Amino acid sequence: MNNSHRLERDLLGECPVPKDALYGIHTVRASDNFRLSGQPVHPELVKAFGTVKLACAMTNDALGVWAGDSTKAEAVLRACGEMAEGRLTSHVPVDALQGGAGTSTNLCVNEVLANRALELLGERPGAYERVSPLDDLNRHQSTNDTFPTALKLAAIRLLKQLEERVLALQEAFQSKEKAFAHVVKVGRTEMQDAVLTTLGREMGAYAEAFNRDRWRIYKCEERLRVVNLGGTAIGTGLAAPRQYIFRVVDALRELTGIGFARAENLVEATQNADVFVEVSGILKACAASLLKVCDDLRLMASGPDAGFGEIRLPERQAGSSIMPGKVNPVIPEAVSQAAMLVIGHDTALTQACSRGSLELNPFLPLVAHCLLESCDLLSRGCSVLRTHCVDGIEADEARCRAHVEASTATATALLPALGYEGACGVVERARATGRTIREVVLQEGLMAADAFDELISPEAVCRLGMPDPSANERE
């Protein structure tokens, strides 16, 4: 070993660690063992770990753990605060996927915090006789209560951001609902012309779907606020004083402003991870909404000459290396892929949560990776779809009008005047002669032009049900 490394020891023996690294031997071993995803632990999970460690350190300090060494206590608290602020994230290099239920993440965090505290005390990294990663930073803790608690905190924070992005997308569609309220178009069921509607009403339906997603995401916090912090290894609170167990969640609640509560049954809360399945299912529902809406936008913008062509999406980039003038709907396509990946993450997460064994789930690292990345994918997807697509959607009113005049769907709007059989006859004669529905009706004198136009007006096609003639008579 040369001067560029220091030597650390664990139960498996000695191992060189880069001399100035804030991490230690456990991180080196984990980095060698888990070369899987190629991605480090999610930065929000690291920040959340810093907050959880700060709550634990504050509780230990209040209980007099470092009563004889106030400078150590101050250094430990400051180091935890720096990690909570995201200032130490780059020092946590362990792979997102790892064995041991997240032990490597917890050990790495402990090492980084201990060595940062040592720096603050003017000591060299690795001088663990002064500040210990285990005896000080992991005091009264276990991976099995700190990791899931940090994961829940990280998820709550990312879900708040996602809720804001979904709301912004909802509002973008509401804006288009107002802008396109006057544009009558053909509504389709099972990919066939069905009845008339308005483009604004379609946009409003998308807005309502995302409003529902936003509400579900908002309610997720209630499911994640119950934590097993203080339960240590299997939820029995092994090696932790009762006062610590009673007070540590209160410290976390005060630090975060989030209504965290200690689980009534810490053993059960340590064993089971079904709450993450529930939250992931809500994210999957949001992904399904995104996927459906993106598909609709692509259909309505298809063409532009030989497709629906009812709307124009913002042109973002050239669409082909060989077909001149082709512009693809790349934003809905890209966001669709993000949504598909979220749905895949939900499947992997569900598998991971269902494979817990006895007193612990060893696959929480996969749960964390899937859940937090899904939050990121949906947040970015909603933002990109809004800013790069929805905000710039334009209606091709002439194309919509041409479809209305040519489509047999227009006949459905005539039911109040012609009845079902009469409307069917108009459709048959239109198809047989190549005329539009309007032409048949007017040429055969079945209706006056203004009466026809009134039945296919935006107000008429958006009306809830048909007017009741007897209501006017009663009035």
N, C-alpha and C positions, 0 to 999 in steps of 0.2 A: 504494500500500500504506500502511495506517495502522499505529499503534502496537500494534494487536491481533495483528499477524502478523510473522513473520520471513521473510526471503527465503533459500531454499536453492537449490542448483544441482546438476543432474546432467547426463548427456551430452545430454539433450534440451533443456536450457536451464534457466531459472529458474522457480520456482514458490513462491507464498506458502504458509506453514505457520502454523497458529495459534501465537502467540508462546510459550505455556507448554506446548504439547503435547510429550509424550515421543516421539511418532512424528515422522517427517520426510517428505521429499519423495517418497520411493518409496511410502510408505503413502498419501499424498494421491493420487498418480496411480492406485494400485491401487484406492482407494476410488471414484474417478471411473470407472474402467474396468470394474470387476466388480460391477455391481449385479444380481446374479443370484438367489441363494438368499434373500437378506435375512437370513441368519444369519452371524454371525462365525465364525471358526475355532473349533473345539471347545476349550473351556477346558482340557481335559486335554492336548490337543496343545500348547497354549501352555506349560503347566507342564512338560511333557516337554521342550519346546524349551529351557526355562530350565535343566533338568538337563543336557541335552546340551551346551549352551553353557558350563555350569559345568565339565563334564568337560574340554571343550576348553581353557577358560581355565586350569584347574588344570595341565593338561599344558604349555601354553605358558609359564606362570609357572615351572614346574619346569625348563623348558628355557632359562630366562633371557631370554625375549622382552622382559620389562619390567624387566630387572635394574637399569637406571638410573633407574627411576621406580616405587618400591615403592608409593607412594600411589595411582598409577593402577591397579596390579595389585590392590590391596585394594578399590578402588572397583568395578572390573570384576567381581571375584569376588563382592562383596556384591550387586551388581545382579543377577547371574545367580542367586544364591541366593534373592533376593526373587521373581524370576519363577518359579523352581522351586517356591516355596511358594504360588504363586497370587496374590501381592500385586500383580502388574502386568498381570494378564489383561485388565482393562478398557481398557488402553492399546493393545490389539491389535485394531483394528476391521475389518481386511480381511475381505472376503467369503469364505465357506468354499469357494466355487467360483471358480477363478481360472486363467488361463493361466500357462504358465511352470513347470510341475512343482512349484509351491510356492515359487517364487522370491520372490513378493510377501510370503509369510508370513515367510520367512527374513530378507528385507530389513527388514520391519517389526520383527521381533524384534531385529535388530541395532541399529536406530535407537532403540528403546525402551530397550534395555540401555545403549547409549552415552549417551543423554541422562540416564538415571537415574544412571549413574556420574558424569556431569558435575555433576548436582545434589549428589551426595555429596561432590564435590570443591569445591563452592561456586561452580561455574561455571554459566553460562546454557545452556539447551538450544540446540543447534545449534553450539556451539563445538567443532567436530569436529577442529580442529587439536590440541586437548588429548586428546580420546578419539574415535577414529574408528569409525563403525559397520562399516566394511569392513576397514581396516588393523588394528584391534584386536579387535573382536567377531567378525569373520569370518576371523580369521587362521588360515591353514592349513585352511580349510574351504570347502565349497561347499553350495549348496542340495541338491545331488544326493546327498550323503552324510548331511547333518544332518537333512533332512526325513524320509526313510524311517526313520532311526534313532529320531527323536522319535516318529514314528507307531507304531513297534513298542513303544516304551516306554509310550506312552499306552494302546495296546491291551492290553498285559500287565496294566497296572494296572486297567483297566476289566473285563477278563476275570476278574481275581481277585474283584472285587465281584460280577460276575455269577455266578461259581461259588458264592459264599456265598448269593446269593438263590435259586439253583436248589436248593441243598441244603436251605434252609429250606422251600421248597415241597415238596420230596420228603418231608421230615419231617412236614409237615402232612398229606400224604396217608397216610403211615404211621400217623399218629395215628388218622385216620378208618378205616384198615384194621382196627385193633384195635377201635374203637368199633362198627363195623358187621359184625363177623365173624359174628354170629349171625343176620343178616338175610338170609334166603333170598329170591331174586328170580329173575325170568325173564332168562336170557341170550339175546341175539339175534345172529343172523348175517344179513347182507344185509337188515337191518331187519325180519326175521321172527323169531317165537318159535323158539328152538332147543332149549336145554337149561337146566337150573337151575344157578344159581351163587349166590354171596353178594355183597352189596353191598360187604362188606369186601374180597373178592377183586378186585373191580373197582378199588377204591381202591388196593389193593396193586399192581395192574398199572400204574396211573398213576405211583405212587411209583418203580417200577422203571424206567420210561421216563425219568423225570427223573434218576434215579441214573446212567443211561447218559449222559445229556446232561452231567451234572456232571463225569463222568470225562473225557469228550471235551474239555470246556472246560478242565479242569485241564491236559490234555496240550498245549494250544495254546501254552503258554509255550515248550516245546521248539522249536516251529516258528518262533518269533519272536525267539529269543535271538541268532541269527546276524545281524550287522549289517555294513554297509559303511562305517562311520565311519572316516575317514582316507583313504578312496579319492578324495576330492574330486570333480572334474568327471565323469569317466567310469570311475573305479575305478583309475586309474593312480597316484594320489597326487600329481598335478601340483601343484607349488608347496608341498608339505608335506615337511618333513624326515623321514627314515626313522625317527628316534627318536620323533617325534611319532606317526607311523602305528603304531609298535609299542606305544606306551604309552597312547594316548587311550582305547581300549576298556577297558583295565584301570582307568582312572580312572572311567569310567562304571559299571563293575561294582562298584567300591568305594562309589560314591555311592548306588547303588540297591539293593545287595544282591541283584541279579538276575544270573544267570550269563551275561552277555553274552559273546559271542566274535566276534572278527574273522573275516569270511568268508575262506575259503582263496583264493577267486577273487573279488577285489573288482570286477573288470570285470563278471563275470556277475551278481554281487549288485546291481550298479547298474542293469543292463539289465532284469532280470526281477522281476516282482511276483507270481509265481504263489503264493507263500506266503500272500498275503492272500486269494487265491481259496480256498485250502484252509481257512483259518480262517473265512472267511465261510460256507463250506459247512457247517461245524460249527454256526455260529450259525443257519443256515437249518434244520438238523436240529432244533435246540432249538425254533425257531419252529414247525416242523411238529408237534412234540409238544404244544406249547401249543395250537395250533389244533385238533388232534384232541381233546384233553381238554376244551377249552372247548365244542366242539360236543357232546360226550357229556354234559357237565353240563347244557347247555341242553335236550337231549333228555330226560334223566332227570327234569328239573324241569318239563317241559312240562305245560301244563294251566292251572291246577292241577286242573280238573275234567274236561276232555275230552282230556287227554294222558296221558303216562306217570305223572307225579305221584309217582315213587318217592322223590325227595328234595325237600327244601325248601331253596332258596338264601336267604341273608340278603336281606331286603327293603331296598333302598338308596334308592329314590326312586319317586315315582308314575310310572306307565308310559304314561299317555295323557291327552291334553287333552279327549277325548270319551268314552272308554270307562270307566265308573265301576269302581273297584276293581282295575283292571289294574296289575300290577307286572311289569316286564320284567327279564330276566336281564342287566342292563346291564353287570355286571362281566365275565362271559365274552365279551359282545359287544365291549366296549372292548378287552380283551386280545387278542381275535381280530384286531382291526384292527391292533394293534401288531405281531402276528405276521405278518400279511399284508404290512405295510410292510417288515419285515425280509427277507421273501422277495423283495420287489421290489428292495430295496437290494442283495441278493446278485446279482441279474441285472445291475443297473447296474455294480456293482463288477467283475463278471466281464468285462463289455464293456470297462471302463476298463483292466483289467490286460492284456487281450488286445491292446490297441491301442498298446502300447509300440512305439517305432520305433528300430531300431538300438541306440544306446548308452544310451538313456534312455526312461522312460515319462513323457510330459508330463501324464498324467491322474491323478497321485497325489493331487491335492486332492480329486477325486471319490472316490477309494478311501478316503481318510481320513474324509471326511464320511460315507460309507455305513457303513464298518466301525465307527467310534466311535458313531455314532447307533444302529446296530443293537445294540451292547452296552448302550447306555442304554435303548432300548426294551424289550429282553428283561429287563434288571434291574428296571425299573419294572413291567413286565408281571407278572413272577413275584411281586414284592412285593405288588402290588395284588390279584392273584388269591388269594394266600394270606391276606392280612389282611382283605380285604373280601368274600371268598367262601368259600374252602375251610375256613377255621377255623370258620365258622358253619354249615356244611352240616348239616342234620338229615335223618334217614331217616323216611319215612312207612311205618312197618312194617305198618300195616293195609293200605295200598294194595299194598305188595309181596306180602303174604300173599294178598290177593284175586286179584292177577294170577297167582300160582302156582296157586291152586285152580282158576282159570278157564282157564288156558292149556294147550294141548295139549303144550307143552314139558315138562309134568310127566310125560307118558307116557314120555319118554326115560329118566327116572330109574327106571322100572319094568322096564326091559329085563332086569335080572338075575333077576327073578321071573317075568315073563310072556313073555319072548322078543320078538323083533321083530314077528312076526305077531300075537301076542296083544295087544301094545301098540297095534298099528295098529287092531285090532278095537275096542279100548276107545275110541280116538280117534274112529273112525267112529260108534260108538253115542252117544258124548257129543255130537258135532255134530248128529246126527240128532234127538236127544231134548232138546237144550238143557240137559243135565245137565253137571256138572263131572266131571273125570277121577276125582276122589275118590269122588263119588257113584256113578258107574258101577261102579268097582272094589268098593266096599263093598256096594252093593245086590246085585250079582251074585255076591257071595261069593268073588271072585277072590283077595282078600287080607284078612288081618285088619287092623284099624285101626292097631295099633301097628307092624305090619310096613310098612304104607304110610308112616306118619309117619317111620319110621326111614330109608326110602329117600329121602325128601325133606328130611332134616335137614341142618343146616349141615355136619356132619361128613361125611355121605355125599356131598353134592354137591361138596365140596371134595377128596374123596379122590382120590389119583392112581391112576387106573384102577379096575378092579373087584376086589373080593376074590377070591382064588383058593381055591375050595372044597377042592381037593386038598391045599392047604397045611395045613389043619386036620387032614385025615386023616393026613398024614405025621407031624404032631406027635403 
